[in-house]
Amino acid sequence: MAKKKTSGKRTQADSLIPAERIEQNILLIRGEKVMLDSDLAVLYEVETRVLNQAVKWNLGRFPEDFMCQLTEDEAAALRSQTVTLKTGRGQHRKYTPCAFTEQGVAILSSVLRSERAVQVNVEIMRTFVKLRRILSEHQDLSRKLAVLENKYDEQFRVVFDAICQLMAPPRAETSRGRIGFGREGEK
């Protein structure tokens, strides 16, 4: 049976993991877009402890701007956002989660050394690029709106000034005499 040739471009249908699933796992922590070790472990189809052990053995590859361990407060805040927690012994983490930036995620495939890790990383990198593109377009749109707002503020200021002049009370009488008929004895 002959293999079907492809153009080399991967479509959303060909994706190993849907981009929406990856997007749901990208969090904003300390002003950085990150993914948690537990979420990455699910995507890589390994246990979280296996992922963290591989990272621990290769700590030199993960400087502070690639990976960090969450504080107790950060972990508690994330936990409070989770609707359901498993109950029972051994169901909760002993340590706070690790968060990986885009660069840290890129290093993970070399640390985990599996074909799945490489393929998942490609999908994650594509998702990060897509999010950056969306953010860039959003910033461009915000700038254009600000320019339009300033332009139209000037034009509307002229209209509002004209309306204010029309609504202003009539000017006080001048030293010239009143015009019109008066009663006897009035000037």
C-alpha positions as CSV (number, residue, x, y, z in Angstrom):
1,M,0.0,0.0,0.0
2,A,1.5,3.4,-1.0
3,K,1.8,6.1,1.5
4,K,-0.2,9.2,1.0
5,K,2.0,12.3,0.4
6,T,1.2,15.4,2.3
7,S,2.2,19.0,1.7
8,G,4.2,19.1,4.9
9,K,1.7,21.6,6.6
10,R,-0.2,20.2,9.5
11,T,-3.8,21.2,9.9
12,Q,-5.9,21.5,13.0
13,A,-7.4,18.1,12.2
14,D,-3.9,16.5,12.0
15,S,-2.9,18.0,15.4
16,L,-1.7,15.6,18.1
17,I,-3.4,17.9,20.7
18,P,-6.0,20.5,19.8
19,A,-4.7,24.1,20.3
20,E,-7.8,24.9,22.5
21,R,-6.7,22.2,24.9
22,I,-3.2,23.7,25.2
23,E,-4.6,27.3,25.4
24,Q,-6.7,26.2,28.4
25,N,-3.5,25.2,30.2
26,I,-1.6,28.4,29.7
27,L,-1.8,30.6,32.8
28,L,-0.6,34.1,33.6
29,I,1.5,33.9,36.7
30,R,3.9,36.6,37.8
31,G,3.2,38.4,34.6
32,E,4.4,35.5,32.5
33,K,2.5,33.0,30.4
34,V,3.3,29.6,31.9
35,M,2.2,26.0,31.9
36,L,2.1,23.9,35.1
37,D,4.1,20.7,35.5
38,S,0.9,18.6,36.1
39,D,-0.8,20.0,32.9
40,L,2.4,19.3,30.8
41,A,2.7,15.8,32.3
42,V,-0.9,15.0,31.1
43,L,0.0,16.3,27.6
44,Y,3.3,14.4,27.5
45,E,1.5,11.3,28.9
46,V,3.9,10.9,31.8
47,E,3.4,11.1,35.5
48,T,4.0,14.5,37.1
49,R,6.7,13.1,39.4
50,V,8.5,11.6,36.3
51,L,8.5,15.0,34.6
52,N,9.8,16.8,37.8
53,Q,12.4,14.2,38.3
54,A,13.8,14.7,34.8
55,V,13.8,18.4,35.4
56,K,15.6,17.9,38.7
57,W,18.3,15.8,37.0
58,N,18.8,18.7,34.5
59,L,18.3,21.8,36.6
60,G,21.1,23.6,34.8
61,R,18.9,23.7,31.7
62,F,16.1,25.6,33.6
63,P,17.2,29.0,34.8
64,E,14.7,31.2,36.7
65,D,13.3,32.7,33.5
66,F,12.5,29.2,32.2
67,M,10.9,27.6,35.2
68,C,9.9,28.5,38.8
69,Q,8.3,26.8,41.7
70,L,5.1,28.4,42.8
71,T,4.8,29.9,46.3
72,E,2.3,28.4,48.8
73,D,0.0,31.4,48.2
74,E,0.1,31.1,44.4
75,A,-0.6,27.3,44.7
76,A,-3.5,28.0,47.1
77,A,-4.9,30.6,44.7
78,L,-4.8,28.1,41.8
79,R,-6.3,25.4,44.0
80,S,-9.2,27.7,45.0
81,Q,-10.1,28.1,41.3
82,T,-10.4,24.3,41.0
83,V,-14.0,23.3,41.5
84,T,-13.4,19.7,42.6
85,L,-10.5,18.2,44.6
86,K,-9.9,14.5,44.9
87,T,-10.3,13.2,48.4
88,G,-8.3,10.6,50.2
89,R,-4.8,9.8,51.2
90,G,-2.1,10.6,48.6
91,Q,-4.5,12.6,46.3
92,H,-2.8,16.0,46.9
93,R,0.6,17.2,46.0
94,K,3.3,17.3,48.6
95,Y,5.2,20.1,46.8
96,T,3.9,23.2,45.1
97,P,3.7,23.0,41.3
98,C,6.5,24.1,38.9
99,A,5.6,26.6,36.2
100,F,7.4,26.6,32.9
101,T,7.6,29.5,30.5
102,E,7.6,29.0,26.7
103,Q,11.4,28.6,26.8
104,G,11.2,26.1,29.6
105,V,8.6,24.0,27.8
106,A,10.9,24.0,24.7
107,I,13.7,22.5,26.9
108,L,11.4,19.8,28.3
109,S,11.4,17.8,25.1
110,S,15.2,17.3,25.3
111,V,14.9,16.4,28.9
112,L,12.1,13.9,28.5
113,R,13.7,12.3,25.4
114,S,10.6,10.8,23.8
115,E,9.0,11.2,20.4
116,R,5.7,12.2,22.0
117,A,7.5,15.0,24.0
118,V,8.9,16.4,20.8
119,Q,5.6,16.3,19.0
120,V,3.7,17.8,21.9
121,N,6.3,20.6,22.2
122,V,5.8,21.5,18.5
123,E,2.1,21.9,19.2
124,I,2.7,23.9,22.3
125,M,5.2,26.2,20.5
126,R,2.6,26.8,17.7
127,T,0.0,27.7,20.3
128,F,2.3,30.2,22.0
129,V,3.1,31.8,18.6
130,K,-0.6,32.0,17.9
131,L,-1.3,33.7,21.2
132,R,1.6,36.1,20.6
133,R,0.1,37.0,17.2
134,I,-3.3,37.6,18.7
135,L,-1.9,39.8,21.4
136,S,0.1,41.7,18.8
137,E,-3.0,42.3,16.7
138,H,-4.9,43.4,19.8
139,Q,-2.2,45.9,20.6
140,D,-2.3,47.3,17.1
141,L,-6.0,47.6,17.2
142,S,-5.8,49.4,20.6
143,R,-3.3,51.9,19.2
144,K,-5.5,52.6,16.2
145,L,-8.5,53.1,18.4
146,A,-6.6,55.6,20.6
147,V,-5.6,57.6,17.5
148,L,-9.2,57.7,16.3
149,E,-10.4,58.6,19.7
150,N,-8.0,61.6,19.9
151,K,-8.9,62.7,16.4
152,Y,-12.6,62.6,17.1
153,D,-12.3,64.1,20.5
154,E,-10.9,67.3,18.8
155,Q,-13.8,67.4,16.3
156,F,-16.4,66.8,19.0
157,R,-14.8,69.4,21.3
158,V,-15.7,72.0,18.6
159,V,-19.3,70.8,18.5
160,F,-19.5,70.8,22.3
161,D,-18.1,74.3,22.5
162,A,-20.7,75.5,20.0
163,I,-23.5,73.8,22.0
164,C,-22.2,75.4,25.2
165,Q,-22.3,78.9,23.6
166,L,-25.8,78.3,22.4
167,M,-26.9,77.2,25.9
168,A,-25.1,80.1,27.7
169,P,-27.3,82.8,29.3
170,P,-27.6,86.0,27.3
171,R,-24.9,88.6,28.0
172,A,-25.5,91.3,30.6
173,E,-26.8,94.7,29.4
174,T,-24.2,97.1,28.2
175,S,-23.9,100.8,29.1
176,R,-26.0,101.7,26.1
177,G,-29.6,102.4,26.8
178,R,-32.3,99.8,26.5
179,I,-33.9,99.5,23.2
180,G,-37.7,99.6,23.0
181,F,-40.6,101.3,24.7
182,G,-40.4,102.2,28.4
183,R,-42.8,103.5,31.0
184,E,-43.0,107.1,32.0
185,G,-40.1,108.1,34.1
186,E,-37.8,105.3,33.0
187,K,-34.7,105.9,31.0
